[in-house]
C-alpha cells in the first residue's frame, strides 16, 4: 500500500503553477499520462512533476531516509519502467533532473494530520445522523437519571448505624444546654474525626442501600430509552436482571479516582476496604479494583460510557424469567413477569439494537480518538466487558452467600434472584 495518494498535499491531478516540466505537458482528453522519470503510467503531479506511484514513493523514501546512493557504472544508467530498480542512484538523480522538489515532501506526522482532516471533511462527524441521534438519546437519558453527586442518596444512608463513636469519654453536657434534634449525622467517610471509627457490622446495610440506589438509577436509565420501552414488560425485566449489576459498575467508574483508588460519590467516598467490611471476599474485590483502574485509564468520553451501558442492557440471549406460583411482587418497580418467554421477534429486535449500538461505539471511537490513542480501544472495551461479566457472576454469588444482604432490600433480592 502506498504511503500517499493523489489526493495528498504532495500530489495533485492538475499541473502545478510555474514552468512546465518534462512529462508534465498537457495531454488531450483520454490520452494516457506518462511518468517523467521512468515512462510508466502516471497518476498525477507528485512533488511538482507528473509521475507514477512507484517513482513518487521512491523519491519520498530516498529523501526522508537521507540515503546516499552510488552508481556502479558511469552514472548514466537508463531509467525505464523495466530497469528503474537496477540503479537507485541514477533513478534519484533523474527525479531531481525532471524537477521533483524535496521541499514538497511532508513528514509522516503532517501526512497523518492531513489525511485525518480529509476523512473528517468526507464524513462530517464520522457518524451517521441516526448514530448521532442515538448518542444524544443515551446521553440525555444518562444525565436525567444518574446522580453523579449522589445527593439523592442521603435518604438511603442509615447514618446512626454506619458509624459508632470510640469509647473516648465525652464532656458532660451542662444543664440548660439546647438539645439538637434530629441529631447531626456522622461525618462522611473522607473526613472522619479521630473519635469516629467504622462500624464493621453496619457497612453491610449501607452497601445494600447503595446497591439499591444505583440499581434504581439503572432502571430509570433504561426507561428513558425508546427502544427499551417498546419491549413487553417481561422482556424489560429479563434485560434488567441480566445487566443491571454490570451497568452499575460502568456508571460507578465515572466517579472512580485512579490516583486514590477510591470511588468519590459526593460526600461519600468508598474503597475496597469498605467492601471487605461488608463481607465481600478478595477473590471479587481485587479483580473489581483492577477492572475499574483499567477502564478509567482508557479515558472514555461520556458518549462511550452511555453506549457501553446500552450494549450491556440490550444483551442477546437473555430469557424472560418465569414467576413462581403465588410469589408476591418483589418491588413496585420490577413487576413480576408473565410465565411465557420473549418471542423470537423480540430477541431479534434486541440483537439488532445491540448491533446498532456496537457499530455506533466503533464509529465514534474511530473518529474521536486519534492514533495511537485509539488503536485497539474498541477491542480493549470488549475484553473489559467480558471481565465485567465474570465479575458480575462472582458478585452475585457472594451477595447470595452474605447473610441477610440480599434480603435487606427487595429490589436487590429481585435482581440477583
C-alpha positions in Angstrom: 0.0 0.0 0.0 1.4 3.4 -0.9 2.1 5.9 1.8 0.4 8.6 -0.1 -2.3 9.0 -2.7 -3.1 11.5 -5.5 -5.3 13.4 -3.0 -2.4 14.1 -0.6 -1.0 17.6 -0.3 2.2 16.3 -2.0 0.1 15.2 -5.1 -2.3 16.9 -7.4 -4.1 15.8 -10.5 -3.6 19.3 -12.0 -0.4 20.9 -13.3 1.4 22.8 -10.6 1.9 26.6 -11.1 5.2 27.6 -12.7 7.2 26.5 -15.7 6.4 23.2 -17.3 8.5 20.2 -16.6 9.3 17.2 -18.7 6.4 14.7 -18.7 4.0 17.4 -17.5 2.8 18.7 -20.8 -1.0 19.0 -21.3 -2.5 15.9 -22.9 -5.6 15.5 -24.9 -8.7 14.2 -23.1 -8.5 10.4 -22.8 -4.7 10.3 -23.6 -2.7 8.4 -21.0 -0.2 10.4 -19.0 3.4 9.2 -18.7 5.8 9.3 -15.8 8.5 11.9 -16.4 11.0 9.6 -14.6 10.5 6.1 -15.9 7.8 6.3 -18.6 5.3 4.2 -16.7 1.6 5.3 -16.5 1.4 8.4 -14.3 -1.2 9.0 -11.7 -0.8 12.8 -11.3 1.6 15.5 -10.3 3.7 14.4 -7.3 6.3 16.8 -5.8 5.7 19.2 -8.8 6.2 16.6 -11.5 3.9 14.2 -13.4 5.0 10.7 -12.2 3.8 7.2 -11.4 3.1 5.9 -7.9 6.4 4.0 -7.9 8.6 6.9 -8.6 6.6 9.1 -6.2 7.2 6.6 -3.3 10.8 6.0 -4.3 11.6 9.8 -4.2 9.9 10.3 -0.8 11.6 7.3 0.8 15.0 8.3 -0.6 14.8 11.9 0.7 13.3 11.0 4.0 16.0 8.3 4.8 18.8 10.6 3.6 20.5 7.7 1.8 23.4 8.4 -0.5 23.3 6.1 -3.5 26.3 5.2 -5.6 26.2 4.3 -9.3 28.4 1.3 -10.0 28.8 2.4 -13.6 29.1 5.8 -15.3 26.1 7.5 -13.7 24.2 7.3 -17.0 22.1 4.2 -16.4 18.8 4.0 -18.4 15.7 4.7 -16.1 12.7 2.9 -17.6 9.8 1.0 -16.3 11.7 -2.3 -16.7 15.1 -1.0 -15.5 14.2 1.6 -12.9 15.1 -0.7 -10.0 18.6 -1.5 -11.3 20.3 1.7 -10.2 18.8 3.8 -7.4 21.5 6.5 -7.8 20.5 7.2 -11.4 16.8 7.0 -10.7 17.1 9.5 -7.8 19.2 11.8 -10.0 16.6 11.7 -12.8 13.9 12.5 -10.3 15.8 15.7 -9.4 16.6 16.4 -13.1 13.0 16.4 -14.1 12.1 18.8 -11.3 10.9 16.8 -8.4 11.1 19.0 -5.3 12.5 17.9 -1.9 10.7 20.8 -0.1 7.3 19.4 -1.0 7.8 16.2 0.9 5.6 16.2 4.1 6.6 14.5 7.3 4.8 11.3 8.4 3.1 13.3 11.2 2.0 16.0 8.8 0.6 13.4 6.4 -1.3 11.8 9.2 -2.9 15.0 10.2 -3.8 15.9 6.7 -5.4 12.6 6.0 -7.4 12.8 9.2 -8.7 16.2 8.2 -9.6 14.9 4.8 -11.5 12.0 6.2 -13.3 14.4 8.5 -14.4 16.5 5.6 -15.5 13.5 3.6 -17.6 12.1 6.5 -18.6 15.0 8.8 -18.5 14.0 12.4 -17.7 10.4 11.4 -21.2 9.3 12.3 -24.5 9.0 10.5 -27.4 11.1 11.5 -29.0 8.0 13.1 -25.9 7.3 15.1 -25.7 10.9 16.4 -29.4 10.8 17.4 -28.8 7.5 19.3 -25.9 9.0 21.2 -28.0 12.1 22.0 -30.8 10.0 23.4 -28.5 7.9 25.6 -26.6 10.9 26.9 -29.9 12.7 27.8 -31.1 9.5 29.5 -27.9 9.2 31.5 -27.9 12.8 32.6 -31.6 12.7 33.7 -31.2 9.6 35.7 -27.6 9.4 37.1 -26.9 11.4 40.2 -23.1 11.8 40.0 -23.0 13.8 43.2 -25.1 11.1 45.0 -27.1 13.9 46.6 -30.3 11.9 46.4 -28.6 9.0 48.3 -28.9 10.9 51.6 -32.3 9.3 52.5 -30.8 5.9 51.9 -28.0 6.5 54.3 -28.6 4.8 57.7 -26.4 7.3 59.5 -27.0 6.2 63.0 -25.9 2.6 62.1 -23.0 3.4 59.8 -20.5 4.8 62.3 -20.1 4.4 66.1 -18.0 6.6 68.3 -15.0 5.2 70.1 -15.2 4.8 73.8 -13.3 8.1 74.3 -15.2 10.0 77.2 -17.3 12.8 76.1 -17.6 16.1 78.0 -20.7 16.2 80.1 -23.5 18.5 79.0 -24.4 21.3 81.2 -27.9 22.0 82.5 -29.8 24.2 80.1 -27.7 23.3 77.0 -30.0 23.1 74.0 -30.6 19.6 72.6 -30.3 19.4 68.8 -33.0 17.3 67.0 -32.7 15.4 64.8 -29.1 14.6 65.8 -26.5 15.6 63.3 -25.3 12.7 61.1 -21.8 11.5 61.4 -19.1 12.9 59.1 -18.8 11.3 55.7 -16.0 8.7 55.1 -13.5 11.1 53.7 -13.5 13.4 56.7 -13.9 11.2 59.7 -12.9 12.7 63.0 -10.4 10.8 65.1 -13.1 9.7 67.6 -15.3 8.1 64.9 -14.5 4.6 63.8 -16.2 2.5 61.1 -18.7 0.0 62.4 -17.9 -3.4 60.9 -21.5 -4.6 61.4 -23.1 -1.6 59.8 -21.3 -1.4 56.4 -23.5 -4.3 55.2 -26.8 -2.5 55.2 -25.1 0.6 53.8 -23.7 -1.3 50.8 -27.2 -2.9 50.3 -28.7 0.6 50.3 -26.1 1.9 47.9 -26.6 -1.0 45.5 -30.4 -0.4 45.6 -29.9 3.3 44.9 -27.7 2.6 41.8 -30.0 -0.2 40.5 -32.9 2.2 40.7 -30.9 4.7 38.6 -30.2 2.0 36.0 -33.9 1.1 35.8 -34.7 4.8 35.2 -32.0 5.0 32.6 -33.5 2.0 30.7 -37.0 3.5 30.8 -35.7 6.7 29.1 -34.6 4.7 26.0 -37.4 4.5 23.5 -36.3 1.1 22.1 -36.4 -0.4 25.6 -39.9 1.0 26.3 -41.2 -0.7 23.2 -40.4 -4.2 24.6 -43.0 -6.2 26.6 -42.6 -5.9 30.4 -41.3 -9.5 30.7 -38.5 -8.8 28.2 -37.7 -5.5 30.0 -37.4 -7.3 33.3 -35.3 -10.0 31.7 -32.8 -7.5 30.3 -32.6 -5.5 33.6 -32.0 -8.6 35.7 -29.3 -9.7 33.3 -27.4 -6.4 33.1 -28.3 -4.1 36.0 -25.3 -5.0 38.2 -22.9 -4.6 35.3 -24.3 -1.2 34.3 -23.9 -0.1 37.9 -20.2 -0.8 37.7 -19.9 1.1 34.4 -21.7 4.1 36.0 -19.6 3.7 39.1 -16.4 4.0 37.1 -17.3 7.6 36.1 -16.7 8.6 39.8 -13.6 6.4 40.3 -10.4 8.2 41.1 -7.5 6.2 39.7 -4.9 8.1 41.8 -6.5 7.2 45.1 -8.3 4.0 44.1 -11.5 5.4 45.6 -15.0 6.0 44.4 -15.8 9.6 45.1 -19.6 9.9 45.5 -20.2 13.4 46.6 -19.9 13.5 50.4 -19.3 9.7 50.4 -16.0 8.1 49.5 -15.6 4.3 49.2 -12.6 2.0 48.9 -12.1 -1.7 48.5 -11.7 -1.9 52.3 -15.4 -0.8 52.7 -16.4 -3.8 50.5 -14.4 -6.1 52.8 -16.1 -4.7 55.9 -19.4 -5.5 54.2 -18.3 -9.1 53.8 -17.1 -9.4 50.2 -14.1 -11.5 49.6 -10.8 -10.6 48.0 -11.5 -13.0 45.1 -14.1 -10.5 44.0 -12.7 -7.2 45.3 -9.2 -7.4 43.8 -10.4 -8.1 40.2 -13.1 -5.4 40.7 -10.4 -2.8 41.5 -8.3 -3.9 38.6 -11.3 -3.6 36.3 -12.0 0.0 37.4 -8.4 1.0 37.0 -8.2 -0.5 33.5 -11.4 1.1 32.4 -10.5 4.5 33.8 -7.1 4.5 32.0 -8.9 4.4 28.7 -10.2 8.0 29.4 -13.6 7.4 27.8 -15.9 10.2 26.7 -19.4 10.5 28.1 -20.8 9.1 24.8 -18.7 6.0 25.1 -19.8 5.3 28.7 -23.5 5.5 27.7 -23.0 3.3 24.7 -21.3 0.7 26.8 -24.3 0.8 29.2 -26.7 0.4 26.3 -24.6 -2.5 24.9 -24.9 -4.3 28.2 -28.6 -3.5 28.6 -29.5 -5.0 25.2 -27.5 -8.2 25.7 -28.7 -11.1 23.5 -29.6 -14.4 24.8 -31.4 -13.2 27.9 -34.6 -15.2 28.6 -37.6 -13.6 30.3 -37.8 -15.2 33.8 -40.8 -17.1 34.9 -42.8 -16.4 38.1 -43.3 -18.9 40.8 -46.9 -19.6 41.7 -48.2 -17.4 44.4 -45.0 -15.3 44.6 -45.7 -11.7 45.6 -44.2 -8.8 43.7 -40.6 -8.2 44.8 -40.8 -4.5 44.3 -43.1 -1.8 42.8 -40.5 -1.3 40.0 -39.9 -4.8 38.8 -43.4 -6.1 38.1 -43.4 -10.0 38.1 -43.2 -11.2 34.5 -45.6 -13.3 32.7 -44.6 -17.0 32.6 -44.2 -17.1 28.8 -40.8 -16.3 27.4 -40.0 -13.5 25.0 -40.8 -14.3 21.4 -38.3 -14.7 18.5 -39.2 -11.3 17.1 -38.3 -9.6 20.4 -35.0 -11.4 20.6 -34.2 -10.4 17.0 -35.1 -6.8 17.9 -32.8 -6.9 20.9 -29.9 -8.4 18.9 -30.4 -5.8 16.1 -30.4 -2.9 18.5 -27.3 -4.1 20.4 -25.6 -4.4 17.0 -26.6 -0.8 16.2 -25.2 0.4 19.5 -21.9 -1.6 19.0 -21.4 -0.1 15.5 -22.1 3.4 16.8 -19.5 2.9 19.5 -16.9 1.6 17.0 -17.6 4.5 14.6 -17.4 7.0 17.5 -14.0 5.6 18.7 -12.6 5.6 15.1 -13.3 9.2 14.6 -12.9 10.7 18.1 -9.7 9.0 19.2 -6.7 9.8 17.0 -3.9 7.3 16.7 -2.1 5.9 18.6 -4.6 6.6 21.4 -7.5 5.0 19.6 -5.6 1.9 18.4 -7.3 -1.2 19.8 -9.6 0.8 22.1 -12.7 -0.9 20.9 -11.1 -4.3 21.3 -10.0 -3.4 24.8 -13.5 -2.4 25.7 -14.9 -5.7 24.5 -12.3 -7.5 26.7 -13.3 -5.4 29.7 -17.0 -6.2 29.1 -16.0 -9.9 29.2 -14.2 -9.3 32.5 -17.3 -7.4 33.8 -19.5 -10.5 33.1 -17.1 -12.6 35.2 -17.2 -10.0 38.0 -21.0 -9.9 37.9 -21.2 -13.7 38.3 -18.8 -13.6 41.3 -20.6 -10.6 42.8 -24.0 -12.4 42.5 -22.5 -15.5 44.1 -21.1 -13.5 47.1 -24.3 -11.5 47.5 -26.3 -14.7 47.8 -23.9 -16.1 50.4 -23.5 -13.0 52.6 -26.0 -13.4 55.3 -29.0 -11.1 55.1 -27.5 -8.9 52.3 -30.0 -9.7 49.5 -32.9 -9.7 52.0 -32.2 -6.2 53.1 -33.8 -4.6 50.0 -36.4 -6.3 47.9 -35.1 -4.7 44.7 -31.6 -6.1 45.2 -33.0 -9.5 46.0 -35.1 -9.5 42.8 -32.1 -8.6 40.7 -29.8 -11.4 42.0 -32.6 -14.0 42.2 
